[in-house]
Amino acid sequence: MRGHLLAALPALLALALLLQAGGAAPSAHALPAAPARGSPDPSGSISLSPRQYAWQPVQALTGMSVTFRVSSTVPVDVYLMTPSQLSGFEATGSAQYIYHSSGTYVSSSVGPLAGGTYYLVIYNDLSSGTASVNYTASTVPVDVYYYHSSLPAPIGVADYGVLNATGALHPYEIVYGEALGTAVIYSIGAYNSSPPPGVSPYGASLQLNAVLQVNTTHGDYAYWLQDVACFLTNNDTMFLNDNIWNMTSPASHLTNASVAGSGAVHATSSGYFYGYGTAPRPYALPLTLHLAIAYTRTADGVDVGFGYGIGGSAGVAWYDNATIREPGITSVGLVVDGYSYTPSGDFYDAELVFGGEGNGEATHFTSMNATLILRYALPNGSIVSPPAIYGFGSDTAEAADDLSTSLVNGYPVVTIGSGNFGPVGYSSSVPAFSASISLSAPAATDAGLGIPVSISSSVSNGVAPYTYYVLVDGAPAYNLTTYGQRLSASFDLPPLPAGLHSLQVEVVDAVGSSAWSARCWIRVNPAPSASLRAARNATDVGVPVALSASVSGGTPPYTYTWYVDGDPVAVTASPSCTCRLPPGSHSLSVRVVDSAGYAVIGGPVRVTASYDYPLIGAVAASAAIAALAAAALRRRAASDRVRPPHPGDPSG
């Protein structure tokens, strides 16, 4: 990988030979002490009796997601709650929550979320057996403020693998071959009246720090690499110092058999480290200084090179090569990773920072003006800048109590100041908050009716919770809040007066970023009214009666249901109907329903149906006469018949 850097200039080669002629005792550029709050990722095991629950608090910064895994011997309910939701759950047993799932194994990531405390709640309410539970909880990305959020701190530039996009935090990972740090120092001065042992009161350091991940067939290892320029600011001299620490466990374990180079393994209160130091040499301001860390994979381990260069060229002389002996390597690389911490609880970051000379010193700078540039050489040979940089480091214990980093003409500049603990700059585009919102409402409805509305939405690069506002004619008429990035909801807006109205949806996330739906329009018609007319109010039994309805207002088309004495007799799409009525007086009405669902009644009107008696009498008389005539004819026919003679009748 070192071939990606320019070859050293002859002057630098001569300087390298001079430095190899004699070495100073190395300083330990120590790992920082762990904060009092303990491990960054809470985890544990617990036994829950039936109907018993437990909770684990998780502290999140704005823009973080809460990630968790729960395994249990019996099914359990798993919730993520806010403090108020947990209080309600404990008081009533009713669960309001951000997230819920159940089973013997639950794994999820919820967010990004607004900053605050969240609770992972595990409830054994699904089984009569005891639940043996294992859980882990963490925040993603890593908490860049886990070690420092104020001075004293290492000050310069650092890449934590976290892109802060308008409040939403985006983790990323970079695997690279060389770490390259350049400083143009215009002034530097430091003084500490009570430095730690072995450190000059006037000492200061510029450190290039990186993490090497080594994966093998028998385990995975993380090593912290430091290439350090130490300055004695009272006499303008400097020397180089490199360290290797083992971040695979909370305490650094190394031996001279596991790491070998020009230096040796030393013991400190923080564990064992490999170190090598060069002889002091003078420097002159302004000073352009290059620091470099690179690795080469070998048959039985990894060779790590520590280099430096002075002057305008990026040429580097490698002043120490140390071999980390690890057989069975499957992969290796320098890593920046915003998703996780090292096994020791430190960051997979890269840093180019100023601090005390060594041995965990926090010093006071009497003068400082330096421009810093941090870059990576990727495996394909390209040189890239970090996607995002912060103005402070974390993996080293050396610190400054009065420095600050800011962007000047696009470059990070370190000066005397009160510290800058926000993001300093980006070399990649920052993803912006966005939302795809579909708003559905009827094109027309009636005054007096609630308005059915449906929202379908998907947000990106935001911070939960998300509040949706439904605006009618530009004024909020309804709102709802959700923690999910997707929303599908239906509800009714209150009735609106007649006229043309606009509807639009705005979604606002926890940090005030917003997005809008397209505007839609709805025509509100006056409430409908109906009247009914019958062609006549009296009719004969069996003769059809013509009915007609008249409708004003409402939203066409209309459906007409016709009633006689309260019973439906017909349904039509037209405003007219005919019906035959039985004898008597009847109440006729019509129920009109428009397309918006608004129903009104027309009528009633009364119509009387009766028999036509004069006609019936004439018919009856005719029938009677016909009957009499028929009877007379029958009698006449009977009297005219000739009877046969009777036996023994003398006349026969």
Steps between C-alpha positions, in 0.01 A plus 500: 500500500791736555551521127200732489713774659765698316857386543693689765719788390877453545498746790234295671700182444801662661283612788367147541857366525576761765192398701592132482842573646361552850159478666329663795297305751144478368212673674175319564219682321245333721149379441251727678346385824151356463223745596324442829178405322652167394454297184356680198280199418288367790440126502408236749305193605191483715242247621135612484215321676159495330345852482834653597678762289835678495633807321837629388555872434683600183627854456483628142621819341279673247524312173600164650316172464452258789603146404426198716491120507298293748504121528283308746420140590126577473314757288508851645371842400775747411431875493694819446342784698547863588513596871134608498394178330688294759334695782159435348579132459611464861192688625232334289649193334388640165785526253552802278829463319732600219569140403355161591564142402478163671669161484800312628737711287442866419752719318437849368635849445264792568572854388658740438346648814491828685762521773403365841459188709318199359411176675532147372217319683481119518171358632437133576123502447464243221593185691448332834868409515802693624684693228879489496588808296819628339502849351727760347415860420701765323474821308593532135707680398756509777480785748780731390462683833548190711842618622502874429246775458709783645859596566750364587504268198727409210435776244542483124305285255347156552287266291263286709310349210200721577346742252278755672235589242284786625442321829478146363814294563621263230765240587746383238805276474826555314769235458823654379869426461681812624420787734650831386513809718640838396545803726617846406597649837546877513535528877507259793574553865402304813558515873389275785630588845441146630554251218496123562833324554725486195322787323639851441299795634528643148407179319221450247415241239329458165365147470385300200293218650336211314347158572620182330254210485659155464268203450643152531388140504530497879348840584469868410731769633503880509825695532534871563786658304654839584747706299590796720708813454605632842600867532713665765369848439748683724798411278337416163596134496289198410520123486286217363336237713282204400275277711301182443224406747279193508129603500371142495425512872458775762865465603768507229696172485821489296836329530830533320417166341170630356634837374855565383663804341763763576334556837375272776194419709456705819261482794273782623191527718293474180665172397786408272596693189767485236697822459794654320640852510749689285765747601399865531564738210435871448201636313422839356166673452302497286532122499334269248489156657371174351419194711411161354394155619488206258493121518608202293362151552765229536497122529496502881357840587483866408785747449407851616702796378519837674622788287543876487610768262586868521443757230259567220534155340287213628806275506531282809795331672407189694680529833362180657361172375333274756367151437183385674524122501158348433490168312199393296393849387184500289468877453667818619446873457505840659139572596270790576167361618210703638288192571690354794769539762818297534490217756677736742217754468693744284423639155589362161606850400787692343644810667747777429502691828705722728542425870755464775841352432423156645407285798140628498594866539240774450697815428436869452598651166645849511481534121357297214424549135501188282316371197429125503414259219403136559483260204484129423666291232244243391591148385441607137766771534271804514545767766179614670399733780278392791129533422454689828737644757462620856732742675605272783644153551420234757726196481802676650534627857724797413293818483493878474301731723479806274493402132223506242457383140308692235479508122692783333472516120386138506791366709501404870705750698597457867542813710475606862133472595231348716448182298268406216316174558260508208567363154768707330451409136415246232662377184186318389152626441277503805178303446207736542173427673233397251156344498274345241145585608181389324185685603159363403168684548175519300490755223157613618285462809217672684489763769423335832686178422833391645769474233674161468876542455774239450875556532776268382851620575863389508774724647877483453793649692278635776492478879196349675243582617332630186197728530258526209286811463197504269447855382164622370534828313846534659385459862559185711182294531638167622832351617645167600843381618684179422845354565498289186656605171190375320144609562163385370206673668135580429279742691219754457549874501224716649229626259590802287280782375390503139766612256838396355764401757867395482646204691871436560714294740824614667725258691749642752767288669648539848765750388263719300567369150182496293355375173167553325250306297353632181197722552160360410163674468157407625169652396252520788147528369204636697313235693235340277122542538224305326129543421244252365200550269227253401322542168164477687391466857218260423499202269317180424615170630731342245573823313876600516591818686788709361743638762786747441774627736688826484848537663707811558855510638701193589745313283361315197422232405207416723328175593124503562319254725116525476278419795127427540385518860863464614576192293749522211342413169767602247861628465588710197777718367247738348278746687172342383303190586151349448316279743161330536321545827254280687173653619536762769694814586879463476813692603758522221863619550843477343844466661776663297867411562771691313846373408647648819264287707277785612133380530188718498126422486255642248132505594289352627203553274164323540320321219164326533417194289131387464267294276299674220141409634274635205677285257482205725117547537437504121703193456306327776165599346599370163611182658164463680296558184711251318445253778117548492490461123697185524262360761193579285654332205565193705136483619364543147724232369381267771126555422547442128656156533280190378485230759488126390172308549455312828461125474133401525385849409191458294584786285822325396 
